[in-house]
Structures are given as C-alpha cells and as structure tokens.
C-alpha cells in the first residue's frame, strides 16, 4: 500500500512589540552590515515574528542574534496560537 502525502498550511500568529526608539538609523545600518538587509521597523518586526514562529526565540529568550537582550530593545512576543488547513 502506498503512502499518503498531504500538504498542510500552518499559520502562526504572534504579536511582536518593540521600542521604536531603539531601532534608529545607527542600529539599522549596523544590523544591515552584519546580518540582513532589513531597512524598516516593519522589516524587523516581520523578521522577529518569523524567528518566534520557527521556534528560534520565545517569550523567555535572553538573547537574540543581532539584537542582544530583547528587554534592552523593548522586544516582546505574545503567542497568538496557530491554525492549520489541508491545501
């Protein structure tokens, strides 16, 4: 008997809070030079949300690569759960 293969779309919801004053142009330029080409505050919020959704960081993380201690950057995550659907 053959195997059954189905594609499942998983959507993770997360609220990402940041202190916008910490994401000044000096921080942005240093981050782009050392990590990724994120240009706006929204780019960083999306990236941080992705890190949370992938389980790389969580509400208790003490260090995030490129950001340091999330408390120092005003970064906070609120897990909104996830939804799944067969596609």
N, CA, C and O atoms as a MOPAC input file, in Angstrom:
PM7 MOZYME 1SCF
protein

 N      0.84500 1    -1.18800 1     0.00000 1
 C      0.00000 1     0.00000 1     0.00000 1
 C      0.88400 1     1.24300 1     0.00000 1
 O      1.86300 1     1.30700 1     0.74300 1
 N      0.54700 1     2.22600 1    -0.82400 1
 C      1.34900 1     3.44000 1    -0.95000 1
 C      1.12900 1     4.40700 1     0.20800 1
 O      0.15800 1     4.30300 1     0.95800 1
 N      2.03900 1     5.32900 1     0.32600 1
 C      1.92300 1     6.34000 1     1.37300 1
 C      1.00800 1     7.47100 1     0.92500 1
 O      0.90500 1     7.75500 1    -0.26900 1
 N      0.35900 1     8.10300 1     1.86000 1
 C     -0.45100 1     9.27400 1     1.59000 1
 C      0.36000 1    10.50900 1     1.91300 1
 O      0.96200 1    10.61200 1     2.98100 1
 N      0.37000 1    11.44800 1     0.97600 1
 C      1.08500 1    12.70800 1     1.18800 1
 C      0.08700 1    13.84100 1     1.04100 1
 O     -0.62200 1    13.93500 1     0.03900 1
 N      0.03900 1    14.69200 1     2.03700 1
 C     -0.83600 1    15.86400 1     2.01800 1
 C     -0.00600 1    17.08300 1     2.40600 1
 O      0.93500 1    16.98200 1     3.19300 1
 N     -0.35700 1    18.20800 1     1.85500 1
 C      0.28700 1    19.46500 1     2.23100 1
 C     -0.59000 1    20.14900 1     3.26000 1
 O     -1.80300 1    20.26800 1     3.08700 1
 N      0.04100 1    20.59500 1     4.33000 1
 C     -0.67200 1    21.28600 1     5.40200 1
 C     -0.09400 1    22.69600 1     5.51900 1
 O      1.11300 1    22.87000 1     5.68200 1
 N     -0.95600 1    23.68000 1     5.43600 1
 C     -0.53700 1    25.06200 1     5.65800 1
 C     -0.71300 1    25.36500 1     7.14800 1
 O     -1.80400 1    25.20300 1     7.69500 1
 N      0.35300 1    25.79900 1     7.79200 1
 C      0.32400 1    26.15900 1     9.20200 1
 C      0.55700 1    27.66100 1     9.29400 1
 O      1.57400 1    28.17200 1     8.82400 1
 N     -0.38600 1    28.35600 1     9.89900 1
 C     -0.28100 1    29.79800 1    10.07100 1
 C     -0.12200 1    30.09500 1    11.54600 1
 O     -0.98200 1    29.74500 1    12.35300 1
 N      0.97300 1    30.73900 1    11.89900 1
 C      1.26100 1    31.07700 1    13.29600 1
 C      1.00200 1    32.55900 1    13.49300 1
 O      1.45900 1    33.38100 1    12.69900 1
 N      0.28000 1    32.90400 1    14.53400 1
 C      0.00100 1    34.29800 1    14.85800 1
 C      0.83900 1    34.70500 1    16.06100 1
 O      0.89200 1    33.99100 1    17.06200 1
 N      1.48900 1    35.85000 1    15.95600 1
 C      2.30000 1    36.35200 1    17.06500 1
 C      2.27300 1    37.87500 1    17.03900 1
 O      2.45000 1    38.49500 1    15.99000 1
 N      2.05100 1    38.45700 1    18.18900 1
 C      2.19600 1    39.90500 1    18.33300 1
 C      3.63600 1    40.17500 1    18.71200 1
 O      4.16900 1    39.56300 1    19.63800 1
 N      4.26700 1    41.09200 1    17.99800 1
 C      5.64000 1    41.47800 1    18.27600 1
 C      5.61600 1    42.94800 1    18.69400 1
 O      5.22000 1    43.82300 1    17.92400 1
 N      6.04600 1    43.19700 1    19.92700 1
 C      6.14500 1    44.56200 1    20.43000 1
 C      7.61300 1    44.96300 1    20.44000 1
 O      8.47300 1    44.17600 1    20.83400 1
 N      7.89900 1    46.18600 1    20.00700 1
 C      9.27100 1    46.70100 1    20.03700 1
 C      9.24100 1    48.15300 1    20.50300 1
 O      8.20500 1    48.81600 1    20.45000 1
 N     10.38700 1    48.62900 1    20.95700 1
 C     10.55800 1    50.04400 1    21.27600 1
 C     11.15600 1    50.70400 1    20.03400 1
 O     12.34500 1    50.53300 1    19.76700 1
 N     10.35600 1    51.45700 1    19.26700 1
 C     10.84800 1    52.03700 1    18.01200 1
 C     12.08400 1    52.92400 1    18.18600 1
 O     12.88600 1    53.04700 1    17.26000 1
 N     12.24500 1    53.53400 1    19.34300 1
 C     13.39200 1    54.41800 1    19.54300 1
 C     14.71800 1    53.65100 1    19.52400 1
 O     15.76900 1    54.24700 1    19.28800 1
 N     14.68100 1    52.34200 1    19.76800 1
 C     15.89500 1    51.51800 1    19.76400 1
 C     16.33500 1    51.16900 1    18.34600 1
 O     17.48600 1    50.79200 1    18.12800 1
 N     15.43000 1    51.29300 1    17.38800 1
 C     15.70500 1    50.92400 1    16.00500 1
 C     16.04600 1    52.17100 1    15.19000 1
 O     15.44600 1    52.43200 1    14.14700 1
 N     17.01800 1    52.93300 1    15.68500 1
 C     17.41600 1    54.16000 1    14.99400 1
 C     18.30300 1    53.82100 1    13.79500 1
 O     18.62400 1    52.65400 1    13.57000 1
 N     18.69900 1    54.83800 1    13.02700 1
 C     19.46700 1    54.59200 1    11.81200 1
 C     20.82100 1    53.94700 1    12.09500 1
 O     21.29700 1    53.14500 1    11.29200 1
 N     21.45200 1    54.28500 1    13.23000 1
 C     22.72600 1    53.65600 1    13.56900 1
 C     22.54400 1    52.14400 1    13.76600 1
 O     23.32800 1    51.34600 1    13.25100 1
 N     21.50400 1    51.76200 1    14.51500 1
 C     21.23200 1    50.33600 1    14.71400 1
 C     20.94600 1    49.65900 1    13.38200 1
 O     21.48300 1    48.59200 1    13.08600 1
 N     20.08000 1    50.30300 1    12.56900 1
 C     19.69600 1    49.71200 1    11.28000 1
 C     20.92700 1    49.49100 1    10.39900 1
 O     21.07400 1    48.42800 1     9.79600 1
 N     21.80300 1    50.47800 1    10.32200 1
 C     22.99300 1    50.36300 1     9.47600 1
 C     23.91600 1    49.25700 1     9.97700 1
 O     24.44100 1    48.48100 1     9.17900 1
 N     24.11700 1    49.17900 1    11.27800 1
 C     24.96400 1    48.13300 1    11.84800 1
 C     24.36600 1    46.75300 1    11.60800 1
 O     25.08700 1    45.81200 1    11.27500 1
 N     23.04400 1    46.62800 1    11.77600 1
 C     22.37800 1    45.35000 1    11.55200 1
 C     22.53100 1    44.92500 1    10.09500 1
 O     22.84200 1    43.76900 1     9.81000 1
 N     22.30800 1    45.87400 1     9.16300 1
 C     22.43900 1    45.54500 1     7.73700 1
 C     23.86800 1    45.12100 1     7.39300 1
 O     24.07000 1    44.21000 1     6.59100 1
 N     24.84600 1    45.77300 1     7.99200 1
 C     26.24700 1    45.45400 1     7.70100 1
 C     26.64700 1    44.08800 1     8.23100 1
 O     27.50500 1    43.42400 1     7.65000 1
 N     26.03300 1    43.66200 1     9.32900 1
 C     26.44800 1    42.41500 1     9.97800 1
 C     25.51300 1    41.23200 1     9.71900 1
 O     25.93600 1    40.08000 1     9.81500 1
 N     24.24300 1    41.50400 1     9.39100 1
 C     23.26800 1    40.42100 1     9.29900 1
 C     22.49800 1    40.45900 1     7.98200 1
 O     22.96200 1    39.91300 1     6.98100 1
 N     21.34400 1    41.08700 1     7.97100 1
 C     20.45500 1    41.05500 1     6.81600 1
 C     20.06900 1    42.46600 1     6.40700 1
 O     20.16100 1    43.40400 1     7.19900 1
 N     19.63800 1    42.60500 1     5.16900 1
 C     19.25500 1    43.89700 1     4.62600 1
 C     17.85600 1    44.32800 1     5.02400 1
 O     17.00700 1    44.56600 1     4.16500 1
 N     17.61400 1    44.42800 1     6.31100 1
 C     16.31400 1    44.90400 1     6.78900 1
 C     16.37800 1    46.41900 1     6.87100 1
 O     17.26400 1    46.97300 1     7.52300 1
 N     15.43800 1    47.09500 1     6.20800 1
 C     15.51900 1    48.54100 1     6.07100 1
 C     14.54500 1    49.33300 1     6.92500 1
 O     14.76200 1    50.51700 1     7.17900 1
 N     13.47500 1    48.69100 1     7.36900 1
 C     12.44400 1    49.43400 1     8.10000 1
 C     12.11700 1    48.72500 1     9.41700 1
 O     12.47400 1    47.56600 1     9.62900 1
 N     11.43900 1    49.44700 1    10.27500 1
 C     10.97900 1    48.85500 1    11.52800 1
 C     10.07100 1    47.66400 1    11.24000 1
 O     10.16900 1    46.63400 1    11.90700 1
 N      9.19100 1    47.79600 1    10.25300 1
 C      8.29900 1    46.68700 1     9.90200 1
 C      9.08100 1    45.46800 1     9.42700 1
 O      8.69300 1    44.33800 1     9.72200 1
 N     10.17800 1    45.67800 1     8.69300 1
 C     11.02400 1    44.55600 1     8.28500 1
 C     11.53600 1    43.79900 1     9.50800 1
 O     11.53000 1    42.56800 1     9.52800 1
 N     11.97900 1    44.53800 1    10.52900 1
 C     12.49300 1    43.90800 1    11.74600 1
 C     11.37800 1    43.18300 1    12.49400 1
 O     11.58800 1    42.08100 1    13.00100 1
 N     10.20600 1    43.78500 1    12.56600 1
 C      9.08500 1    43.15100 1    13.25600 1
 C      8.71000 1    41.83800 1    12.55700 1
 O      8.46600 1    40.83200 1    13.22300 1
 N      8.66500 1    41.84200 1    11.23000 1
 C      8.36200 1    40.62300 1    10.48800 1
 C      9.43200 1    39.56200 1    10.71700 1
 O      9.11300 1    38.38900 1    10.91500 1
 N     10.69400 1    39.96800 1    10.69000 1
 C     11.79800 1    39.03400 1    10.91000 1
 C     11.72200 1    38.43400 1    12.31000 1
 O     11.87500 1    37.22400 1    12.47700 1
 N     11.48800 1    39.26900 1    13.30900 1
 C     11.37200 1    38.77800 1    14.68200 1
 C     10.18300 1    37.82200 1    14.81800 1
 O     10.28100 1    36.80600 1    15.50600 1
 N      9.07400 1    38.13900 1    14.17300 1
 C      7.91600 1    37.24900 1    14.19300 1
 C      8.23500 1    35.90200 1    13.57300 1
 O      7.78500 1    34.86600 1    14.06200 1
 N      9.01800 1    35.91600 1    12.48700 1
 C      9.42500 1    34.66600 1    11.85000 1
 C     10.30800 1    33.84100 1    12.79000 1
 O     10.14100 1    32.62500 1    12.89100 1
 N     11.24700 1    34.50100 1    13.47600 1
 C     12.09400 1    33.78900 1    14.43600 1
 C     11.24700 1    33.11900 1    15.51400 1
 O     11.51600 1    31.98500 1    15.90900 1
 N     10.21900 1    33.83000 1    15.98600 1
 C      9.33400 1    33.26900 1    17.00200 1
 C      8.54500 1    32.08900 1    16.43100 1
 O      8.46800 1    31.03200 1    17.05700 1
 N      7.96500 1    32.26600 1    15.25100 1
 C      7.14000 1    31.21700 1    14.65100 1
 C      7.94300 1    29.95000 1    14.39000 1
 O      7.40500 1    28.84600 1    14.47700 1
 N      9.22200 1    30.09900 1    14.07200 1
 C     10.07700 1    28.94000 1    13.80900 1
 C     10.64700 1    28.32400 1    15.07300 1
 O     11.33300 1    27.30400 1    15.01200 1
 N     10.37000 1    28.93400 1    16.22300 1
 C     10.84700 1    28.38700 1    17.49100 1
 C     12.29500 1    28.72900 1    17.79600 1
 O     12.89000 1    28.14400 1    18.70100 1
 N     12.86900 1    29.66500 1    17.05900 1
 C     14.25700 1    30.07300 1    17.29000 1
 C     14.35700 1    30.94700 1    18.53900 1
 O     15.34800 1    30.89700 1    19.26900 1
 N     13.32100 1    31.74700 1    18.77400 1
 C     13.21800 1    32.54000 1    20.00100 1
 C     11.84500 1    32.31300 1    20.60600 1
 O     10.92500 1    31.86500 1    19.92100 1
 N     11.70300 1    32.62000 1    21.89100 1
 C     10.39900 1    32.52100 1    22.54900 1
 C     10.26300 1    33.65300 1    23.55200 1
 O     11.12200 1    34.52900 1    23.64700 1
 N      9.15900 1    33.61700 1    24.30400 1
 C      8.88200 1    34.69000 1    25.25500 1
 C      9.97400 1    34.83100 1    26.31300 1
 O     10.15000 1    35.91300 1    26.87300 1
 N     10.70300 1    33.76300 1    26.59400 1
 C     11.71700 1    33.78800 1    27.63800 1
 C     13.13700 1    33.96900 1    27.14000 1
 O     14.07900 1    33.87900 1    27.92700 1
 N     13.31100 1    34.22100 1    25.85500 1
 C     14.66200 1    34.35200 1    25.30400 1
 C     15.40900 1    35.50000 1    25.97400 1
 O     14.86700 1    36.58700 1    26.17600 1
 N     16.65600 1    35.23400 1    26.30900 1
 C     17.52200 1    36.23600 1    26.94100 1
 C     18.45500 1    36.90300 1    25.93800 1
 O     19.07400 1    37.92100 1    26.24700 1
 N     18.55900 1    36.32800 1    24.72700 1
 C     19.45200 1    36.86000 1    23.70400 1
 C     18.88800 1    36.52400 1    22.33300 1
 O     18.45500 1    35.39700 1    22.09300 1
 N     18.89400 1    37.50000 1    21.43800 1
 C     18.51200 1    37.27600 1    20.04800 1
 C     19.66100 1    37.79600 1    19.19200 1
 O     20.04500 1    38.96100 1    19.29900 1
 N     20.20900 1    36.92700 1    18.34100 1
 C     21.33600 1    37.29500 1    17.48500 1
 C     21.00400 1    38.56400 1    16.69000 1
 O     19.99100 1    38.62700 1    15.99300 1
 N     21.86300 1    39.55400 1    16.80700 1
 C     21.67000 1    40.81700 1    16.10800 1
 C     20.96700 1    41.87800 1    16.93500 1
 O     21.03000 1    43.06600 1    16.61700 1
 N     20.29000 1    41.44400 1    18.00900 1
 C     19.52000 1    42.36300 1    18.84100 1
 C     20.01000 1    42.38500 1    20.28400 1
 O     19.79200 1    43.36500 1    20.99600 1
 N     20.66200 1    41.32500 1    20.71600 1
 C     21.10300 1    41.23300 1    22.10600 1
 C     19.95700 1    40.81300 1    23.00400 1
 O     19.11800 1    39.99700 1    22.62100 1
 N     19.92900 1    41.37800 1    24.20300 1
 C     18.85900 1    41.08400 1    25.16200 1
 C     17.57500 1    41.74800 1    24.67200 1
 O     17.53500 1    42.96800 1    24.51100 1
 N     16.52200 1    40.95800 1    24.43200 1
 C     15.28500 1    41.54500 1    23.91900 1
 C     14.71800 1    42.65000 1    24.81700 1
 O     14.09400 1    43.59100 1    24.32700 1
 N     14.93400 1    42.53500 1    26.11800 1
 C     14.43300 1    43.57400 1    27.02500 1
 C     15.09200 1    44.91200 1    26.73700 1
 O     14.44600 1    45.95500 1    26.83400 1
 N     16.38200 1    44.89300 1    26.38100 1
 C     17.09700 1    46.13000 1    26.07800 1
 C     16.56900 1    46.80700 1    24.81900 1
 O     16.67700 1    48.02500 1    24.67400 1
 N     15.99900 1    46.02100 1    23.91100 1
 C     15.44900 1    46.55900 1    22.66600 1
 C     13.93600 1    46.75900 1    22.75000 1
 O     13.30700 1    47.17900 1    21.77900 1
 N     13.35900 1    46.45900 1    23.90300 1
 C     11.91400 1    46.59000 1    24.04900 1
 C     11.14800 1    45.54900 1    23.25600 1
 O      9.99400 1    45.76800 1    22.88900 1
 N     11.79100 1    44.40900 1    22.98800 1
 C     11.15600 1    43.34800 1    22.18400 1
 C     10.38100 1    42.41300 1    23.10000 1
 O     10.89300 1    41.92600 1    24.10900 1
 N      9.13800 1    42.17900 1    22.71800 1
 C      8.27700 1    41.26300 1    23.47100 1
 C      7.42000 1    40.48300 1    22.48200 1
 O      6.96600 1    41.03300 1    21.47800 1
 N      7.20200 1    39.22000 1    22.76300 1
 C      6.38200 1    38.35300 1    21.92000 1
 C      5.15100 1    37.90500 1    22.69700 1
 O      5.23100 1    37.58000 1    23.88200 1
 N      4.01900 1    37.89400 1    22.01300 1
 C      2.78000 1    37.36600 1    22.56700 1
 C      2.26000 1    36.32600 1    21.58400 1
 O      1.89400 1    36.64600 1    20.45400 1
 N      2.23500 1    35.08100 1    22.03300 1
 C      1.83400 1    33.96700 1    21.18400 1
 C      0.33200 1    34.01300 1    20.93500 1
 O     -0.46100 1    33.99900 1    21.87700 1
 N     -0.05100 1    34.06700 1    19.67300 1
 C     -1.46500 1    34.07900 1    19.30700 1
 C     -1.96700 1    32.73900 1    18.84100 1
 O     -3.10400 1    32.63100 1    18.38100 1
 N     -1.13000 1    31.69200 1    18.95100 1
 C     -1.54600 1    30.35500 1    18.53100 1
 C     -1.35500 1    30.14800 1    17.04300 1
 O     -0.74400 1    30.97100 1    16.36000 1
 N     -1.88600 1    29.03300 1    16.54400 1
 C     -1.73800 1    28.74300 1    15.12200 1
 C     -2.99000 1    28.06300 1    14.59100 1
 O     -3.79100 1    27.50300 1    15.33800 1
 N     -3.12600 1    28.13300 1    13.27400 1
 C     -4.21100 1    27.47400 1    12.54700 1
 C     -3.59400 1    26.55900 1    11.51200 1
 O     -2.49400 1    26.81500 1    11.02200 1
 N     -4.30300 1    25.49300 1    11.17800 1
 C     -3.83100 1    24.59300 1    10.13500 1
 C     -4.95900 1    24.31700 1     9.14600 1
 O     -6.14100 1    24.39100 1     9.48200 1
 N     -4.55500 1    23.99600 1     7.90900 1
 C     -5.53700 1    23.58800 1     6.89700 1
 C     -4.83900 1    22.72400 1     5.85600 1
 O     -3.67900 1    22.95900 1     5.52000 1
 N     -5.54100 1    21.74000 1     5.35600 1
 C     -5.03000 1    20.95300 1     4.23900 1
 C     -5.17900 1    21.77800 1     2.96900 1
 O     -6.21500 1    22.40000 1     2.73600 1
 N     -4.14000 1    21.77500 1     2.16000 1
 C     -4.20600 1    22.52600 1     0.89500 1
 C     -4.07500 1    21.59800 1    -0.29000 1
 O     -4.10800 1    22.05000 1    -1.43500 1

